[in-house]
């Protein structure tokens, strides 16, 4: 019997296959970057522009984590009231897992963490996450659209279209009741369950949506501006291409195909986004863009680690203050 149980148990290789694949992907990426440019040349870009911008960019990126946390704080007021520091820690753990785990598998941690730490029902946490991710995608596209407005020949018209797109969630929310009622009459099966999930995850009032939308726009607006600014400092141009690179990198991180820690996929997204919005494909320009994409990715990973460390420090201080 014991022999049968041992035979049925998965091997160590099978149990740790995800970890092995992740480590192998990271090592391959490190070697690939070394082969193309060399890490000394990659990090040498900071000597050219100074380390001050890197510190400022990291600080600004970490500051966006507070906007994300406030969005959650306002989204789940009954469950999180008076527990902002604990919620900040949960948000940072979720963010780090989302970055480090492949194929967006880190997303599953959010409803589980909210249920275990704050008693939020699993379905409600999952539905709210889906709605917030839709808001994220909208705000990310709106932030990236600033580059198109800046590069447009008719900025007044481009700005008007951009503003209409920016405000579209607020307008769409006013149609929530009739649209959902119609959808629930017409849909069945899985599509009906998805619709009901969306309804459960929506804020209960227009004010709630305005708060969630405002924090989302603030978060992504600051983040995309910072990323585009850093790319511009590193020689990526024109300005539309810098915004395109910031947008491309972030879009790569929200798509299902996402490598562990974003190695390879995030820099590739930056390059694709920058080229699609006007970056030169000549060899010298592509060399600068490639190195800048790796450095930008490093800043994001460092910022996520700093945010997690900050959340641990704040949680420790909060426990000491409470005497626990």
RODREN-620215 format. One record per residue (C-alpha): residue in one letter; residue number from 1; x, y, z. Coordinates in steps of 0.001 Angstrom, whole numbers, plus 500000, padded with zeros to 6 digits. Layout:
N
{rec A; NUM; {X; Y; Z}}
...
This chain:
324
{rec X; 1; {500000; 500000; 500000}}
{rec X; 2; {502786; 502376; 500925}}
{rec X; 3; {504572; 501509; 497691}}
{rec X; 4; {501412; 502335; 495690}}
{rec X; 5; {501074; 505683; 497490}}
{rec X; 6; {504699; 506538; 496710}}
{rec X; 7; {504183; 505580; 493095}}
{rec X; 8; {501069; 507769; 492874}}
{rec X; 9; {502745; 510787; 494518}}
{rec X; 10; {504069; 513358; 492039}}
{rec X; 11; {507812; 513606; 491686}}
{rec X; 12; {509777; 516590; 492951}}
{rec X; 13; {510210; 517677; 489334}}
{rec X; 14; {506454; 517632; 488746}}
{rec X; 15; {505696; 519488; 491994}}
{rec X; 16; {508109; 522309; 491216}}
{rec X; 17; {507755; 522468; 487435}}
{rec X; 18; {506328; 526023; 487485}}
{rec X; 19; {509228; 527239; 489622}}
{rec X; 20; {511725; 525466; 487397}}
{rec X; 21; {510223; 526988; 484246}}
{rec X; 22; {510200; 530442; 485860}}
{rec X; 23; {513831; 530223; 486976}}
{rec X; 24; {514877; 528880; 483569}}
{rec X; 25; {513064; 531768; 481822}}
{rec X; 26; {514756; 534369; 484036}}
{rec X; 27; {518205; 532833; 483542}}
{rec X; 28; {517701; 532637; 479791}}
{rec X; 29; {516619; 536279; 479728}}
{rec X; 30; {519650; 537386; 481755}}
{rec X; 31; {521931; 535509; 479383}}
{rec X; 32; {520143; 536854; 476319}}
{rec X; 33; {520534; 540470; 477485}}
{rec X; 34; {524192; 539829; 478286}}
{rec X; 35; {524718; 538414; 474799}}
{rec X; 36; {523005; 541344; 473034}}
{rec X; 37; {524392; 544302; 474977}}
{rec X; 38; {526042; 543213; 478194}}
{rec X; 39; {524650; 544219; 481575}}
{rec X; 40; {527438; 546743; 482083}}
{rec X; 41; {526291; 548615; 478975}}
{rec X; 42; {522637; 548328; 480023}}
{rec X; 43; {523232; 549825; 483455}}
{rec X; 44; {525606; 552349; 481917}}
{rec X; 45; {522578; 554241; 480589}}
{rec X; 46; {522025; 555504; 484130}}
{rec X; 47; {525492; 557036; 484170}}
{rec X; 48; {524486; 559050; 481118}}
{rec X; 49; {521327; 560545; 482631}}
{rec X; 50; {522215; 560366; 486337}}
{rec X; 51; {520712; 558244; 489107}}
{rec X; 52; {518494; 561066; 490372}}
{rec X; 53; {515805; 560388; 487740}}
{rec X; 54; {515823; 556687; 488670}}
{rec X; 55; {515216; 557511; 492339}}
{rec X; 56; {512492; 560037; 491469}}
{rec X; 57; {510819; 557642; 489026}}
{rec X; 58; {510847; 554827; 491611}}
{rec X; 59; {509369; 557123; 494265}}
{rec X; 60; {506597; 558262; 491925}}
{rec X; 61; {505806; 554680; 490922}}
{rec X; 62; {505616; 553631; 494575}}
{rec X; 63; {503276; 556568; 495242}}
{rec X; 64; {500798; 555138; 492726}}
{rec X; 65; {500387; 552102; 494993}}
{rec X; 66; {498668; 554346; 497546}}
{rec X; 67; {496163; 555442; 494889}}
{rec X; 68; {495464; 551786; 494086}}
{rec X; 69; {494973; 550997; 497762}}
{rec X; 70; {492638; 553937; 498284}}
{rec X; 71; {490552; 552647; 495384}}
{rec X; 72; {490177; 549331; 497222}}
{rec X; 73; {489544; 551137; 500502}}
{rec X; 74; {486658; 553017; 498914}}
{rec X; 75; {485441; 549963; 496975}}
{rec X; 76; {485059; 547833; 500124}}
{rec X; 77; {484251; 550467; 502784}}
{rec X; 78; {482468; 548222; 505284}}
{rec X; 79; {485168; 545543; 505282}}
{rec X; 80; {488271; 547768; 505255}}
{rec X; 81; {487246; 550768; 507391}}
{rec X; 82; {490137; 551799; 509654}}
{rec X; 83; {492482; 549165; 508162}}
{rec X; 84; {494212; 551076; 505372}}
{rec X; 85; {497701; 549868; 506322}}
{rec X; 86; {496623; 546218; 506268}}
{rec X; 87; {494906; 546776; 502943}}
{rec X; 88; {498055; 548417; 501564}}
{rec X; 89; {500015; 545294; 502504}}
{rec X; 90; {497472; 543016; 500807}}
{rec X; 91; {497558; 545197; 497679}}
{rec X; 92; {501363; 545040; 497528}}
{rec X; 93; {501470; 541272; 497970}}
{rec X; 94; {498914; 540918; 495183}}
{rec X; 95; {500862; 543314; 492946}}
{rec X; 96; {504143; 541485; 493491}}
{rec X; 97; {502580; 538076; 492840}}
{rec X; 98; {500949; 539463; 489705}}
{rec X; 99; {504314; 540628; 488404}}
{rec X; 100; {506319; 537568; 489356}}
{rec X; 101; {503927; 534738; 488473}}
{rec X; 102; {503392; 533783; 484817}}
{rec X; 103; {500170; 533882; 482744}}
{rec X; 104; {498403; 536313; 485115}}
{rec X; 105; {498112; 533553; 487726}}
{rec X; 106; {498888; 536090; 490434}}
{rec X; 107; {495436; 537624; 489912}}
{rec X; 108; {493850; 534693; 491735}}
{rec X; 109; {495529; 535848; 494942}}
{rec X; 110; {493374; 538996; 495204}}
{rec X; 111; {489942; 537481; 496012}}
{rec X; 112; {491625; 534898; 498243}}
{rec X; 113; {493546; 537558; 500193}}
{rec X; 114; {490472; 539778; 500500}}
{rec X; 115; {488437; 536869; 501809}}
{rec X; 116; {491036; 535718; 504333}}
{rec X; 117; {492020; 539190; 505582}}
{rec X; 118; {488766; 541159; 505321}}
{rec X; 119; {485981; 538604; 504947}}
{rec X; 120; {485002; 539728; 501435}}
{rec X; 121; {482984; 536935; 499740}}
{rec X; 122; {484963; 535201; 497027}}
{rec X; 123; {482466; 535976; 494250}}
{rec X; 124; {482254; 539653; 495202}}
{rec X; 125; {486051; 539979; 495338}}
{rec X; 126; {486429; 538289; 491954}}
{rec X; 127; {483677; 540374; 490348}}
{rec X; 128; {485088; 543622; 491745}}
{rec X; 129; {488543; 542681; 490438}}
{rec X; 130; {487099; 542119; 486965}}
{rec X; 131; {485437; 545550; 486985}}
{rec X; 132; {488603; 547227; 488279}}
{rec X; 133; {490666; 545556; 485570}}
{rec X; 134; {488270; 546937; 482944}}
{rec X; 135; {488719; 550391; 484490}}
{rec X; 136; {492494; 549815; 484465}}
{rec X; 137; {492488; 548955; 480776}}
{rec X; 138; {490403; 552012; 479951}}
{rec X; 139; {492611; 554368; 481994}}
{rec X; 140; {495779; 552824; 480562}}
{rec X; 141; {494578; 553407; 477005}}
{rec X; 142; {493550; 556946; 477928}}
{rec X; 143; {496960; 557666; 479462}}
{rec X; 144; {498741; 556245; 476430}}
{rec X; 145; {496481; 558351; 474214}}
{rec X; 146; {498136; 561493; 475574}}
{rec X; 147; {501059; 560701; 473282}}
{rec X; 148; {498739; 560603; 470260}}
{rec X; 149; {497205; 563933; 471254}}
{rec X; 150; {500678; 565479; 471642}}
{rec X; 151; {501746; 564211; 468211}}
{rec X; 152; {498493; 565076; 466435}}
{rec X; 153; {498366; 567756; 463759}}
{rec X; 154; {494963; 568856; 465094}}
{rec X; 155; {495381; 568840; 468844}}
{rec X; 156; {492019; 570470; 469530}}
{rec X; 157; {490086; 567695; 467779}}
{rec X; 158; {492356; 564953; 469159}}
{rec X; 159; {491995; 566393; 472647}}
{rec X; 160; {488200; 566457; 472377}}
{rec X; 161; {488083; 562820; 471250}}
{rec X; 162; {490501; 561859; 474038}}
{rec X; 163; {488386; 563660; 476663}}
{rec X; 164; {485225; 561919; 475448}}
{rec X; 165; {486973; 558557; 475730}}
{rec X; 166; {488307; 559459; 479181}}
{rec X; 167; {484812; 560274; 480475}}
{rec X; 168; {483082; 557329; 478779}}
{rec X; 169; {482902; 555088; 481914}}
{rec X; 170; {480953; 557792; 483757}}
{rec X; 171; {478526; 558110; 480859}}
{rec X; 172; {478207; 554334; 480439}}
{rec X; 173; {477418; 553889; 484145}}
{rec X; 174; {474259; 555942; 483717}}
{rec X; 175; {473011; 553250; 481306}}
{rec X; 176; {473862; 550447; 483748}}
{rec X; 177; {470327; 549486; 484840}}
{rec X; 178; {468606; 549185; 481412}}
{rec X; 179; {471639; 547560; 479758}}
{rec X; 180; {472034; 544934; 482504}}
{rec X; 181; {468291; 544252; 482571}}
{rec X; 182; {468274; 543700; 478804}}
{rec X; 183; {471370; 541491; 478972}}
{rec X; 184; {469893; 539294; 481714}}
{rec X; 185; {466695; 538808; 479672}}
{rec X; 186; {468598; 537828; 476535}}
{rec X; 187; {471582; 535881; 477856}}
{rec X; 188; {471818; 532392; 479314}}
{rec X; 189; {474444; 530061; 480724}}
{rec X; 190; {477999; 531299; 481117}}
{rec X; 191; {477360; 534705; 479534}}
{rec X; 192; {474547; 535325; 482006}}
{rec X; 193; {476799; 534389; 484945}}
{rec X; 194; {479503; 536763; 483661}}
{rec X; 195; {476930; 539552; 483373}}
{rec X; 196; {475695; 538919; 486917}}
{rec X; 197; {479285; 538903; 488112}}
{rec X; 198; {479911; 542267; 486480}}
{rec X; 199; {476799; 543671; 488136}}
{rec X; 200; {477927; 542378; 491519}}
{rec X; 201; {481347; 543976; 491056}}
{rec X; 202; {480087; 547420; 490018}}
{rec X; 203; {480021; 550214; 492591}}
{rec X; 204; {476573; 550704; 494124}}
{rec X; 205; {476398; 554427; 493323}}
{rec X; 206; {477643; 556992; 490823}}
{rec X; 207; {479764; 558530; 493578}}
{rec X; 208; {481410; 555148; 494166}}
{rec X; 209; {482214; 554846; 490472}}
{rec X; 210; {483591; 558396; 490368}}
{rec X; 211; {485954; 557613; 493260}}
{rec X; 212; {487102; 554316; 491704}}
{rec X; 213; {487476; 555902; 488269}}
{rec X; 214; {489327; 558927; 489664}}
{rec X; 215; {491857; 556815; 491553}}
{rec X; 216; {492301; 554593; 488491}}
{rec X; 217; {492976; 557563; 486213}}
{rec X; 218; {495371; 559079; 488772}}
{rec X; 219; {497269; 555799; 489130}}
{rec X; 220; {497699; 555101; 485429}}
{rec X; 221; {498153; 558739; 484469}}
{rec X; 222; {501115; 559132; 486825}}
{rec X; 223; {502540; 555737; 485918}}
{rec X; 224; {502431; 556199; 482138}}
{rec X; 225; {503774; 559754; 482383}}
{rec X; 226; {506695; 558552; 484519}}
{rec X; 227; {507480; 555640; 482197}}
{rec X; 228; {507295; 557835; 479098}}
{rec X; 229; {509500; 560444; 480799}}
{rec X; 230; {512157; 557836; 481615}}
{rec X; 231; {512085; 556454; 478077}}
{rec X; 232; {512485; 559992; 476746}}
{rec X; 233; {515473; 560598; 479024}}
{rec X; 234; {517070; 557452; 477640}}
{rec X; 235; {516810; 558706; 474078}}
{rec X; 236; {513520; 557169; 472916}}
{rec X; 237; {511652; 559553; 470636}}
{rec X; 238; {509549; 561187; 469395}}
{rec X; 239; {507243; 561857; 472351}}
{rec X; 240; {504467; 559711; 470866}}
{rec X; 241; {506905; 556787; 470682}}
{rec X; 242; {507830; 557238; 474361}}
{rec X; 243; {504143; 557085; 475301}}
{rec X; 244; {503682; 554132; 472950}}
{rec X; 245; {506526; 552293; 474671}}
{rec X; 246; {505010; 552928; 478109}}
{rec X; 247; {501602; 551774; 476869}}
{rec X; 248; {502998; 548709; 475102}}
{rec X; 249; {504900; 547522; 478150}}
{rec X; 250; {501898; 547881; 480443}}
{rec X; 251; {499543; 546230; 477951}}
{rec X; 252; {501910; 543264; 477781}}
{rec X; 253; {501554; 542858; 481542}}
{rec X; 254; {497748; 542695; 481475}}
{rec X; 255; {497493; 540185; 478634}}
{rec X; 256; {497187; 536449; 479445}}
{rec X; 257; {500590; 535682; 477871}}
{rec X; 258; {502874; 537070; 480535}}
{rec X; 259; {506291; 535610; 481363}}
{rec X; 260; {507504; 535204; 484973}}
{rec X; 261; {508388; 538702; 486248}}
{rec X; 262; {507608; 539912; 482723}}
{rec X; 263; {511087; 538901; 481519}}
{rec X; 264; {511172; 539282; 477758}}
{rec X; 265; {507475; 540067; 477322}}
{rec X; 266; {507513; 543465; 479055}}
{rec X; 267; {510550; 544875; 477183}}
{rec X; 268; {509157; 543420; 473941}}
{rec X; 269; {505892; 545259; 474613}}
{rec X; 270; {507814; 548508; 475100}}
{rec X; 271; {509677; 548066; 471812}}
{rec X; 272; {506501; 547136; 469895}}
{rec X; 273; {504560; 550066; 471341}}
{rec X; 274; {507321; 552585; 470641}}
{rec X; 275; {507860; 551408; 467063}}
{rec X; 276; {504120; 551419; 466337}}
{rec X; 277; {503950; 555105; 467338}}
{rec X; 278; {506918; 556401; 465415}}
{rec X; 279; {510196; 555198; 466919}}
{rec X; 280; {512908; 554709; 464318}}
{rec X; 281; {513744; 551148; 463313}}
{rec X; 282; {517306; 552058; 462308}}
{rec X; 283; {519964; 550008; 464095}}
{rec X; 284; {521285; 552748; 466452}}
{rec X; 285; {517794; 553827; 467479}}
{rec X; 286; {516671; 550235; 468046}}
{rec X; 287; {519768; 549608; 470151}}
{rec X; 288; {518892; 552582; 472376}}
{rec X; 289; {515251; 551481; 472569}}
{rec X; 290; {516194; 547904; 473462}}
{rec X; 291; {518475; 548963; 476292}}
{rec X; 292; {515942; 551509; 477550}}
{rec X; 293; {513198; 548840; 477621}}
{rec X; 294; {515316; 546592; 479849}}
{rec X; 295; {516133; 549460; 482215}}
{rec X; 296; {512494; 550534; 482426}}
{rec X; 297; {511524; 546979; 483288}}
{rec X; 298; {514145; 546939; 486043}}
{rec X; 299; {512702; 550141; 487538}}
{rec X; 300; {509241; 548588; 487658}}
{rec X; 301; {510451; 545433; 489391}}
{rec X; 302; {512494; 547465; 491889}}
{rec X; 303; {509493; 549712; 492575}}
{rec X; 304; {507269; 546686; 493219}}
{rec X; 305; {509833; 545278; 495661}}
{rec X; 306; {510165; 548665; 497383}}
{rec X; 307; {506379; 548926; 497665}}
{rec X; 308; {506201; 545478; 499272}}
{rec X; 309; {509004; 546291; 501715}}
{rec X; 310; {507275; 549573; 502584}}
{rec X; 311; {504014; 547730; 503239}}
{rec X; 312; {505805; 545294; 505570}}
{rec X; 313; {507440; 548184; 507443}}
{rec X; 314; {504138; 550079; 507773}}
{rec X; 315; {502328; 546930; 508939}}
{rec X; 316; {505003; 546307; 511571}}
{rec X; 317; {504796; 549893; 512829}}
{rec X; 318; {500994; 549681; 512886}}
{rec X; 319; {501094; 546520; 514988}}
{rec X; 320; {503551; 548133; 517400}}
{rec X; 321; {501355; 551201; 517671}}
{rec X; 322; {498351; 549028; 518457}}
{rec X; 323; {500375; 547158; 521048}}
{rec X; 324; {500233; 543874; 519206}}
